[in-house]
Amino acid sequence: MVRKAAKKDVEVIAKLAVLLWNNNAIEDLANEFLEIISKGNAQFFLKYDNSIPVGFA
């Protein structure tokens, strides 16, 4: 399942992102993603496998 991410999902996105960019802190990435979502001109999507988040775009 793929679903549109909301502000409440930024920590999940950040935890996935740190797997790609391991030189970053989860908190820093979460703050950056929250800022992006809050501006309203970008959107993230989460991919789930059996209710487990496995990817994002």
N, CA, C and O atoms as CSV, one atom per row, in Angstrom:
chain,resi,resn,atom,element,x,y,z
A,1,MET,N,N,0.839,-1.174,0.000
A,1,MET,CA,C,0.000,0.000,0.000
A,1,MET,C,C,0.887,1.241,0.000
A,1,MET,O,O,1.916,1.280,0.675
A,2,VAL,N,N,0.488,2.232,-0.747
A,2,VAL,CA,C,1.147,3.534,-0.768
A,2,VAL,C,C,0.125,4.559,-0.314
A,2,VAL,O,O,-1.024,4.546,-0.756
A,3,ARG,N,N,0.554,5.452,0.577
A,3,ARG,CA,C,-0.361,6.500,1.004
A,3,ARG,C,C,0.386,7.824,1.134
A,3,ARG,O,O,1.600,7.868,1.335
A,4,LYS,N,N,-0.377,8.880,1.014
A,4,LYS,CA,C,0.144,10.237,1.144
A,4,LYS,C,C,0.578,10.454,2.597
A,4,LYS,O,O,-0.171,10.147,3.524
A,5,ALA,N,N,1.776,10.978,2.786
A,5,ALA,CA,C,2.278,11.240,4.135
A,5,ALA,C,C,1.755,12.571,4.648
A,5,ALA,O,O,1.518,13.504,3.880
A,6,ALA,N,N,1.581,12.638,5.952
A,6,ALA,CA,C,1.126,13.852,6.623
A,6,ALA,C,C,2.229,14.337,7.568
A,6,ALA,O,O,3.261,13.685,7.725
A,7,LYS,N,N,1.992,15.478,8.185
A,7,LYS,CA,C,2.969,16.012,9.135
A,7,LYS,C,C,3.296,15.012,10.236
A,7,LYS,O,O,4.430,14.959,10.711
A,8,LYS,N,N,2.316,14.226,10.639
A,8,LYS,CA,C,2.537,13.248,11.708
A,8,LYS,C,C,3.462,12.110,11.281
A,8,LYS,O,O,3.910,11.333,12.125
A,9,ASP,N,N,3.749,12.002,10.005
A,9,ASP,CA,C,4.579,10.920,9.470
A,9,ASP,C,C,6.047,11.299,9.286
A,9,ASP,O,O,6.835,10.471,8.830
A,10,VAL,N,N,6.430,12.519,9.627
A,10,VAL,CA,C,7.796,12.956,9.326
A,10,VAL,C,C,8.849,12.113,10.047
A,10,VAL,O,O,9.935,11.906,9.505
A,11,GLU,N,N,8.561,11.632,11.233
A,11,GLU,CA,C,9.548,10.803,11.937
A,11,GLU,C,C,9.737,9.459,11.226
A,11,GLU,O,O,10.855,8.948,11.144
A,12,VAL,N,N,8.659,8.899,10.720
A,12,VAL,CA,C,8.748,7.643,9.968
A,12,VAL,C,C,9.582,7.865,8.710
A,12,VAL,O,O,10.446,7.052,8.382
A,13,ILE,N,N,9.325,8.949,8.017
A,13,ILE,CA,C,10.083,9.273,6.807
A,13,ILE,C,C,11.557,9.480,7.158
A,13,ILE,O,O,12.441,8.998,6.450
A,14,ALA,N,N,11.812,10.185,8.235
A,14,ALA,CA,C,13.192,10.452,8.653
A,14,ALA,C,C,13.925,9.165,9.016
A,14,ALA,O,O,15.107,9.023,8.703
A,15,LYS,N,N,13.251,8.234,9.666
A,15,LYS,CA,C,13.883,6.951,10.016
A,15,LYS,C,C,14.247,6.163,8.761
A,15,LYS,O,O,15.277,5.490,8.724
A,16,LEU,N,N,13.415,6.245,7.749
A,16,LEU,CA,C,13.734,5.587,6.479
A,16,LEU,C,C,14.861,6.334,5.762
A,16,LEU,O,O,15.756,5.715,5.186
A,17,ALA,N,N,14.812,7.652,5.801
A,17,ALA,CA,C,15.811,8.465,5.114
A,17,ALA,C,C,17.207,8.278,5.694
A,17,ALA,O,O,18.195,8.295,4.959
A,18,VAL,N,N,17.292,8.102,6.999
A,18,VAL,CA,C,18.609,7.946,7.620
A,18,VAL,C,C,19.266,6.628,7.184
A,18,VAL,O,O,20.484,6.480,7.283
A,19,LEU,N,N,18.479,5.696,6.712
A,19,LEU,CA,C,19.045,4.465,6.158
A,19,LEU,C,C,19.770,4.750,4.842
A,19,LEU,O,O,20.718,4.050,4.486
A,20,LEU,N,N,19.327,5.765,4.132
A,20,LEU,CA,C,19.980,6.180,2.886
A,20,LEU,C,C,21.113,7.164,3.149
A,20,LEU,O,O,22.184,7.074,2.549
A,21,TRP,N,N,20.862,8.093,4.042
A,21,TRP,CA,C,21.809,9.166,4.342
A,21,TRP,C,C,22.240,9.045,5.794
A,21,TRP,O,O,21.820,9.840,6.634
A,22,ASN,N,N,23.076,8.054,6.098
A,22,ASN,CA,C,23.413,7.730,7.487
A,22,ASN,C,C,24.328,8.755,8.163
A,22,ASN,O,O,24.645,8.594,9.341
A,23,ASN,N,N,24.753,9.779,7.468
A,23,ASN,CA,C,25.537,10.838,8.094
A,23,ASN,C,C,24.654,11.927,8.692
A,23,ASN,O,O,25.151,12.961,9.137
A,24,ASN,N,N,23.344,11.692,8.702
A,24,ASN,CA,C,22.380,12.657,9.233
A,24,ASN,C,C,21.699,12.089,10.465
A,24,ASN,O,O,21.631,10.874,10.651
A,25,ALA,N,N,21.198,12.979,11.296
A,25,ALA,CA,C,20.435,12.580,12.479
A,25,ALA,C,C,18.953,12.533,12.129
A,25,ALA,O,O,18.468,13.334,11.331
A,26,ILE,N,N,18.247,11.596,12.729
A,26,ILE,CA,C,16.807,11.451,12.482
A,26,ILE,C,C,16.088,12.761,12.798
A,26,ILE,O,O,15.233,13.206,12.032
A,27,GLU,N,N,16.433,13.366,13.911
A,27,GLU,CA,C,15.763,14.613,14.314
A,27,GLU,C,C,15.974,15.724,13.284
A,27,GLU,O,O,15.043,16.466,12.968
A,28,ASP,N,N,17.190,15.835,12.765
A,28,ASP,CA,C,17.471,16.866,11.755
A,28,ASP,C,C,16.667,16.628,10.485
A,28,ASP,O,O,16.098,17.560,9.916
A,29,LEU,N,N,16.623,15.374,10.046
A,29,LEU,CA,C,15.850,15.048,8.846
A,29,LEU,C,C,14.361,15.267,9.078
A,29,LEU,O,O,13.666,15.774,8.198
A,30,ALA,N,N,13.869,14.890,10.250
A,30,ALA,CA,C,12.449,15.089,10.561
A,30,ALA,C,C,12.097,16.574,10.502
A,30,ALA,O,O,11.059,16.948,9.956
A,31,ASN,N,N,12.951,17.410,11.056
A,31,ASN,CA,C,12.702,18.857,11.015
A,31,ASN,C,C,12.700,19.377,9.580
A,31,ASN,O,O,11.874,20.214,9.215
A,32,GLU,N,N,13.624,18.877,8.777
A,32,GLU,CA,C,13.693,19.301,7.380
A,32,GLU,C,C,12.448,18.854,6.608
A,32,GLU,O,O,11.882,19.634,5.841
A,33,PHE,N,N,12.022,17.610,6.805
A,33,PHE,CA,C,10.835,17.106,6.117
A,33,PHE,C,C,9.579,17.835,6.584
A,33,PHE,O,O,8.687,18.102,5.778
A,34,LEU,N,N,9.497,18.158,7.862
A,34,LEU,CA,C,8.351,18.905,8.376
A,34,LEU,C,C,8.278,20.286,7.736
A,34,LEU,O,O,7.197,20.756,7.383
A,35,GLU,N,N,9.423,20.929,7.589
A,35,GLU,CA,C,9.453,22.234,6.943
A,35,GLU,C,C,8.977,22.134,5.489
A,35,GLU,O,O,8.224,22.986,5.017
A,36,ILE,N,N,9.419,21.098,4.793
A,36,ILE,CA,C,9.020,20.906,3.396
A,36,ILE,C,C,7.518,20.693,3.286
A,36,ILE,O,O,6.855,21.314,2.455
A,37,ILE,N,N,6.979,19.805,4.132
A,37,ILE,CA,C,5.535,19.520,4.100
A,37,ILE,C,C,4.731,20.765,4.478
A,37,ILE,O,O,3.694,21.048,3.877
A,38,SER,N,N,5.212,21.497,5.469
A,38,SER,CA,C,4.485,22.671,5.961
A,38,SER,C,C,4.363,23.771,4.917
A,38,SER,O,O,3.398,24.535,4.932
A,39,LYS,N,N,5.326,23.858,4.016
A,39,LYS,CA,C,5.274,24.886,2.976
A,39,LYS,C,C,4.149,24.625,1.982
A,39,LYS,O,O,3.677,25.549,1.320
A,40,GLY,N,N,3.720,23.378,1.877
A,40,GLY,CA,C,2.574,23.059,1.035
A,40,GLY,C,C,2.841,22.919,-0.443
A,40,GLY,O,O,1.906,22.708,-1.214
A,41,ASN,N,N,4.100,23.030,-0.868
A,41,ASN,CA,C,4.381,22.906,-2.294
A,41,ASN,C,C,5.108,21.604,-2.646
A,41,ASN,O,O,5.643,21.463,-3.746
A,42,ALA,N,N,5.124,20.658,-1.707
A,42,ALA,CA,C,5.728,19.344,-1.934
A,42,ALA,C,C,4.938,18.305,-1.139
A,42,ALA,O,O,4.234,18.633,-0.183
A,43,GLN,N,N,5.068,17.066,-1.549
A,43,GLN,CA,C,4.346,15.989,-0.887
A,43,GLN,C,C,5.232,14.757,-0.813
A,43,GLN,O,O,6.004,14.476,-1.729
A,44,PHE,N,N,5.112,14.027,0.287
A,44,PHE,CA,C,5.798,12.746,0.458
A,44,PHE,C,C,4.768,11.626,0.443
A,44,PHE,O,O,3.605,11.823,0.793
A,45,PHE,N,N,5.217,10.459,0.034
A,45,PHE,CA,C,4.378,9.264,0.049
A,45,PHE,C,C,5.128,8.164,0.776
A,45,PHE,O,O,6.350,8.059,0.674
A,46,LEU,N,N,4.390,7.345,1.511
A,46,LEU,CA,C,4.968,6.217,2.238
A,46,LEU,C,C,4.498,4.913,1.625
A,46,LEU,O,O,3.323,4.758,1.294
A,47,LYS,N,N,5.422,3.980,1.478
A,47,LYS,CA,C,5.121,2.635,0.983
A,47,LYS,C,C,5.132,1.694,2.177
A,47,LYS,O,O,6.083,1.675,2.959
A,48,TYR,N,N,4.053,0.906,2.311
A,48,TYR,CA,C,3.923,-0.043,3.408
A,48,TYR,C,C,3.873,-1.464,2.870
A,48,TYR,O,O,3.320,-1.717,1.800
A,49,ASP,N,N,4.451,-2.377,3.618
A,49,ASP,CA,C,4.364,-3.805,3.347
A,49,ASP,C,C,3.849,-4.455,4.624
A,49,ASP,O,O,4.565,-4.532,5.622
A,50,ASN,N,N,2.601,-4.923,4.586
A,50,ASN,CA,C,1.983,-5.508,5.792
A,50,ASN,C,C,2.043,-4.542,6.976
A,50,ASN,O,O,2.427,-4.932,8.079
A,51,SER,N,N,1.673,-3.317,6.753
A,51,SER,CA,C,1.601,-2.236,7.743
A,51,SER,C,C,2.969,-1.780,8.275
A,51,SER,O,O,3.033,-1.044,9.260
A,52,ILE,N,N,4.045,-2.205,7.641
A,52,ILE,CA,C,5.394,-1.780,8.026
A,52,ILE,C,C,5.906,-0.807,6.959
A,52,ILE,O,O,5.928,-1.146,5.776
A,53,PRO,N,N,6.319,0.406,7.369
A,53,PRO,CA,C,6.834,1.345,6.383
A,53,PRO,C,C,8.175,0.845,5.822
A,53,PRO,O,O,9.113,0.566,6.570
A,54,VAL,N,N,8.239,0.742,4.501
A,54,VAL,CA,C,9.444,0.208,3.856
A,54,VAL,C,C,10.084,1.171,2.860
A,54,VAL,O,O,11.193,0.919,2.389
A,55,GLY,N,N,9.405,2.267,2.535
A,55,GLY,CA,C,9.975,3.211,1.597
A,55,GLY,C,C,9.196,4.500,1.550
A,55,GLY,O,O,8.081,4.599,2.063
A,56,PHE,N,N,9.808,5.491,0.922
A,56,PHE,CA,C,9.152,6.785,0.778
A,56,PHE,C,C,9.593,7.431,-0.524
A,56,PHE,O,O,10.629,7.088,-1.093
A,57,ALA,N,N,8.789,8.362,-0.975
A,57,ALA,CA,C,9.118,9.151,-2.166
A,57,ALA,C,C,8.683,10.576,-1.925
A,57,ALA,O,O,8.858,11.431,-2.793
